[in-house]
Amino acid sequence: MKEDDISNQVLIPLLGKMGFLEPRFKGGTSEFGKDLICYTVDQFKEKEYVAIQLKKEKITQRNIHKIKNQIIEAFIPFQDAISSEKIRISKFYLITIEHITSNAQKIIDEFITEQKWNIYYRDGTWLINQIDENYPAYFSPEFNYFDKYFKAMKSDFETIKDISAVGQKQPIPLEELYVPLRLSEKRKNRTMVNEEGIELISKKDYYVDVEEYLETDINVSSEYILKNYKKVIILGNPGSGKTTLLKYFALRCCKENIEQREKSQVPIYIVLHEFLESGKKLREYIDDVLTNYHFPQDQNFIENILEKGKCIILLDGFDELVSKDNQENIAKKINKFLEKYPKNQIIVTSRFTGYQYELEGFNRFKILNFNDEQIREFVKNWFREKEHEKAKAMIRAIMKNERIRSLAKTPLLISIIAIIYEEDKELPQRRVELYERCIQVLLRRWDVQKRLRNLYESEKKEFILRKLAFYCHSNNKRTMTKSEIKKVMRKYFSQIQLKRVDEEPFLKEIWQRTHIIQQNTSNNYDFLILFFQEYFASLELKETENIINFILEHLFEPWWEEPILLYAGLKKDATFLINEINKKIREDIFYNKLLFLGKCISNAYFTDPEIKKRIINKLLKIYETTDYTLTKKRIINALILNKSNRILKFLMNKLIEEKWIVQRLIAKALGDAANEEIIEQLLEIFTSTENSEVRWGVTLALEQIKSEKTIDPLIEILLSSENYESRKNAARILGRIGNERALTPLIQVLNSEDEYSLRFNVVKALGEIGTEKALVSLIETLNSEENDVIQRIVVESIGKIGSEKAFRPLLQTLISTENYEIRIEIRDVLGKISGEEALEPLLELVLTSKDPEIQFIAAEALINLEKEDIIKPAMEAFKNSKSPNIQWSTAFLLAGYGVNEVSKSLINALLTSKSPFVRQLAALSLGRLKNEDIIEQLIEAYNSEKTSEIRFSIALALGSFRKKVTIKPLIKVLKEEKDAKIRICAMKALEWAGMKEGIDPLIETLTNAKEPRVRSAAARVLGKIGDDKAINALTKASQEVAEGEKVCVMTRVNDAAYEALEKVCKRIKRRILI
């Protein structure tokens, strides 16, 4: 190794491990005697700088005099290029990887005495000992294995290879183009309240059957997801950046591992359609990925990292598995893998359309559309520093045109817009025209610009690309082998005057020149992005005679929806297609035909005005007459695509008139489609109305739109309005917008106001904005707040920010408060924000607290931390303590880490403890362990238990096993239990088990149960696992009339049954016709 490499790869990480701060390389022409500098901080917070000179050769009397001159240079004060501060070196270390002769040592000692400087010298033996003590991974063969792997993956992912790179003169580093995505999480609330603060539903009353209604959209960052969630599904629209996000995660992990010289987390990136085609188990396919990136086939190392949970498995393109059966197959392989290796993080991506099989137990996030700030940042990154004026001109072109601005919502579309803008200096106005022009540029123009001569005309390439895309889409494929491609070419080459000899050069020119197809391996190819395959498939539909029957056959398949809608746009006039659909396709009870036609007219350039009017009128009529929330939601989403003034006015009126659940649906739609006029109207209504329900609807819309133009008016309302409802809603919207300009006024209100609901919303807003300044204010409030509800929401907001700085204040609050809700919130937050420093104090609480609640909450926080260092001391306490509480609390902790040895103690706690709290947690812990030997004892415990909350927990534990042996006792619980929430829990457990044996008792419950919430829960579970046997019962239940407006949406049996019926019909591919 060269000296520079030793400095960067050995000394810098070693110095960091030894406690030196910010070690960095100074070598080169401006080193002045210093290869590296770093510093320490004394007790007065003063920095003491250290300089290091590294020598690869032996230090002898011959070269020591040159080194003395370098030492003198090193002690000369200098201006730091990074911090601009004047730096004086306090200590100097001379280090050689060889040894220092005795004569050289003598000369150095005399020099030290003469200069009276702090100079030290160290040889290779000392260096090896320091590495062995502080950085042992460096000597491990395992380290070398991973080093090769990380570097190979980094090399693959560090530059953009998708459409964003097309037309760029140089490869674009991913990190330079990447714009952080905004993601939205459906986060569970404990209650749902309306504008007046009246509690509509509560988790404590309804439990698992109302989870989807106890949700709000919370914006989070990708960093937050990486840190806080083990199992994640990220949903997004085409081109929203799903694949780039996973590659960014992988690249970041690789760089961190290379820089820190240790495997903190090992990224494993897998394209799911390639995994499906392999036919292998996930564990086997991981071996293939590791091998592809130069990791030696050493099973011991691989098993070790998987068992310890050191991997982040990145699974890309769940929607590209095409069919629900394929998705279910892959989901089962994922679950099987997680059963054996539960500690690893898994992140899956999928489009919304095409996500047909729900991944159970995964936290769901959706990628939000780009806002104006992200659009500007992406364009600047795309053009890069040298073309700053072009970037400014394109940003102006996008921002001044409302139609283009509404299109520029994803990285893919902005890249396409940039490609076209580079070429044309103007932009098409419709989505399909934008795509059409992009393909033209890729096929015809880039090679001209690069002055490359093509062998084959672009028309011939387009012709074959159409055939390949249609072949793939018709066969539910994303990947083609070379032999498949050649087979298609041979079939059609005669039509374009090409011969068999042209196959290889033609294919090579397509994938090397157009960027439309990419070569994955020497034998496998696919379209660069799924959109390209869909677009060329739609072109083939357009160019094929008598294609209408094929379209009608596939009309309601998610895989074909985008190509057919693009076809409608390419045909210019959609009238014929719509007439054929109306003539030959009957409507079903979910209005799938009408909803498709609503999408169709928004994609088409032209539709007969009378036909278009009839479709919109029918959508509006059904909206007004339907009793189903699902139908209203789908009609809203179809209408908003048209964005006509009539539609926007209609939705604005409905936003004001509708009840809360539909208000939220309309607000979300307006958030995606609002223009300047709509924003101004909403602000006007917000500031002028006295009707609280109207203001609430407008609030929901403004927080979805997130326009920065609303910030100043909202701040003014927050600070000066005399209406508290207006002020608290302004705080809520400002939080959702997330702009730091709102911080100071929000903190001002928090510190000066006493009104409860206003302060509640201000605290939530501070958590949403999430800066250091917001965190400081929240911690101050946590320490001084007396209101329990405000204190709980402060803890929740601190958790959103996710800083370790809040650990000590939260720990103190956990100990001092007696409020269980606050304690539970602190438990959830501590498990997300805490680091190594949390282990000792939390374990101390587990072992010494006299309060069982605090013991178990601290144990749960330790489980969430996933630090296996805690197992050994917890096991010692478990084995040696005579206290039942300590035994049970440590058993609960160890169960969270999968230590089956504690099963007997937990069974004992469940059967003998006098504390209902302890018995309840013991049951849940046994469910975590999934030790099948204790199932019979759990069933016995359930039968003998009198307390409903504990029976509830035992039922959950039985369900968590997801084994056939638990079906019978769960069915017995469902049939015989009187407590509604336990019956609902048993149904949820049957859903987890996913066994067909549960369908009949669920149908019986839906048909005969008295309580609406029990019947609604049965319907929802049938929607997840039901088959054609459930159709009749769900249909009958869906036709019931809701008993008045007072009935909550989540307990309306007809709504739940209708949604479940739609899911079952989609799964079994059956249409129920009107």
C-alpha positions, 0 to 999 in steps of 0.5 A: 500500500502507498502511504496515502492509502495507509493514511486513509484506509488505516490511520484515519479510521484507527484514530477515530476509534482511539477517540481523536476527533475529525481525523483527516488527510492533509498529505500532498503539496500543501501538507507542510510536514503533516500527513494527517491532523485531528484534535481532542477537546480538554475539560475547558472545551478547548481544541488541542490539535495533533499532527501526524507524519506517516512513513512507510520506510524504516527511519534511520540516521540517513533520513531523519534530518529531512524528517526534522525539517518536516516537524519544524514545518508542522508546528508553524500555525496555518489557516485551515481551508475547511473551518478558516480558523487559525490552527496551532499544533499541540502535539506531533506524532511520527509513525512508521510501519517499519522500525526506528533505528537507535541512532535515529531515536537518539537524534529525535530525543536530542531534537525534542529536548532542544525544541521543547515541543510535544513530539512523539515517535512510534514504530510498526509494532506499536501500530499493529498493537493499536490496530489489534486493540482498537480496530481488530476488524482490519485484520479479519479475512471477513473484513476483506471479503466485505471490503471487496463487496462494498466496493463492487456494489458502490461502483455499480450504483454510484452513477445514474444509469436510468433515463436521468443520465440520458443526454449527459456528457459525463456520468452523473453521480447518484448522490449529486442528482438525488433529491431527498424524497418526502414520504408519508406514513399512515400513523395510528392515533389513539383517538380520532376527534372532530373539529370540535374536539369530540372523540369520534372513535378510540383505539381503547374501545374498538381495538384492532377493527378500527386501525385503518380509521385511526390514521393520519398521514405523517410526512417522514424522511427516508433517513427516518425510515432506515433508522426506525423500521424493520419491515417497510413497503414503499409505494409510489407512482411510476417514475417517483424514484422508488428504484433510485431510493433503494440504490441510494440506500445501498450506496450510502451503506456501502460508502459508510462501511468503506469509510468506517472500515467495518460492516455496520449494515450490509445492503443486498439489492434484489430486483424482484422479477429476476428473483421470481424467475430464478425459482430459488428461495430468498436465502439462496438468491442472496448467495447469488447477489453476494457472489455477483458483487465479488463476495467469496462463497463462505457460508459461515460468514453469510449465516453469521451476518444474517443471524445477527440481523446485519443486512438490509434487504432491498427488494425492488418492484413488487408490482412487476411480479405482475399477478397476485399469485406471483406476489403471494408466492414471493411474499411467502418466501419473504416471510419464510426468510424472516422466520429464520432471520427475523432481525434483518431489515427489509424494504420493498418497493411497489407501484400503487397500481399492481400492489395486489397482495398485502405484505402482512406486518410491513409498515406502509409508506407512500412517496409524495409528489415533488413540491416546488422546492424539490422540482427546483433542486432536481432541475439544478442537479440535472443541469449541474453547475456548469449549465446554471442558466439553462437550469434557471430557464427551465425552472421558469418554463415549468413554474409559469405553466400550470399544466407542465408544473402539474406534470413535473411531480416525479423524478422520471417526468422531470428528467423527460421534461429536461431531455425535451427542453434541452432539445426543443426549448419548449414543452408539450402540454399533455402527458402522452405528448411528453412521453411521445416526444421523449421517445422520439428524442431517445430514438432519433436525436441523441446520436445525432447530437453525439455525432454517432452514425447509426446502422439502422433507422429509428423507425425500424427500432421503434417497430421492434421495440413495440413488438418486444414490449407487447411480447413482454406485457402479454406474457406478464414478463419484465425480463427477456433472454437474448434468445427470446429477443432474437425469436421476436426479431426473426418473426418480424424482421422480414417486414422491415427488410432485415435479415438474421445476420442483423440480429446481433448488431441491431440488438446491440445498437438498441441497448447501447444507443437508445437507453430504452432497453438495458442489458442486465447480464450477458443473456438478459435484457429488459426495458430500462423502466417499466414505463418504456415497456408500457408505452411501446406496448400501447404503441403496438395496441395503436398500430394493430388492427382489430385490437379492441377485443384484446383491450376489452379482455384485459380492461380490468387487469392492473397490469394492463391499465397504464398501456390501455390509458396511454393507448387512449391518449395516443389515439387522439380521439377516444370516442370509438374506444369508449363507445365499444366499451359501453356497447360490449362491457356491462357495468358491475356493482363497483362501477369499474367500467365507469371509473375506467371511462373517467380515467380514459377521458382525462388521458385522451386528447379528444372525446366527443363532448356529449359522451364526455359530458355524459360520463362526468354527469354519471360519475357526479350522479353516482357520487350523490346517490351512493352510500359507499365510502369506497365508491365516493373515494374512487369517483373523487380520484377519477374526477380530479384527473379532469381538473376542469373548473366544473369538477374543482368547483364541485369538489370544493362544495363537497369539501364543505358539505361532506362528513369528516371521512369523505372530507379527508378524501376530497382534501387529498384529491385537491392537494394533488390538483390544486392551482393558484385559484383554488389556493386563493379560494381556500384561504378566503374561505378559511379566513372568513367562515364562521362555520367550524365544519367548513373550516375543518374541511378547508384545513384538510385541503390546505394541509394536503396542498402544502403551498408555501404561498399560504405560509405568511397568511397562516402565520398572521392568523396564528398570531393575531386572529381572535378565533381560537379554532382558526389559530389552531388550524393554522398551526396544524397546516403550518406543521404539515407544510414543514417550512422553518419560517413558521418556527419562531411564531409557533414557539412564541404561541407555545410559550405564551398561550394557555388554550389547550387545543391551540397548544396541542396543534402547535406542539404537533407542528413543531414535531412535523417541522423537526429542526434542532430549534423545534427540539429544544423548545419541545424538551423545554415544554416536556420539563415544564408542562403540567397537562398530561395530554400536552405532555404526551403529544410533546413526547410523540413530537420528539419521537418524530424528530428522532434525536438522541439528545432527548433521551435523558429528559424522556427517561426522567419523565418516564420515572416521574410521571404516573400517566400510563399513556405518557409512559407508553409514548415514551417507550415507543420513542425511546426505542427509536431515538436511543443509542448505546448510552441508553442500555445501562440506564434502561436495564437499571430500570428493568432490574431496580424499579419497584413499579412493574409498569416502568420495568416492562416499559423499559424492557420494551424500549430495550427490545426496540433498540435491538442491541444484543449486548443486553442479552448477557446481563439480562440473562444473568439477572433472570437466572440469579434474581429471587424477585418474581418481578425481576424474573418476569421483566427480564423474561419479557425482555429476553423474549423480545430477543427470541430467547426461548429459555424464558418460556417456562418463566413467562408461562408461570407469570401468566398463570400465577402473577396477581398483577393483570398487567404482568399476566397480559405482557407475559401472554404477549411475550409468549406470542413473540417467542412462537415456541410451539411447545407452549400452544396447549398451555396458552389454550389452557390459560385462555380457558381458565382466565377471567379477565377480558384484557388478558384473554384478549392478549392470549388470543393475540398470542395464539394468532401470532403463531400463524399455525394450523394448530391454533385455528380450532381454539381461535374459532372457539374463541370467535364462537363462544366469547362474549366480549366484542373486542376479544372476538375481533382479536380472534378474527384478526388472528385468523387473518394472520393465520390465513387458513381457509378453515377460518372462512366459514366461522367468519361468514357465520359471524358476519351473518349472525353477530349482533354488534355492528363492529364485530360484523364489520371486523368479520367483513374486513377479515373476509376481504383479506382471506375470503374466497368465492364462498364469502361472496353471498354473505358479503353481498347481502351485508353490503346491501343493508341500510346504515342506521342513521348518520350517527353510525360511525364509518368503521362500524357500518356493516354495509361499507365494510362488506362492500369493500371486502366484496370488492377485494374478494372479487378482484382476487378471484377475478370475478365481476358481479354485474348490475 
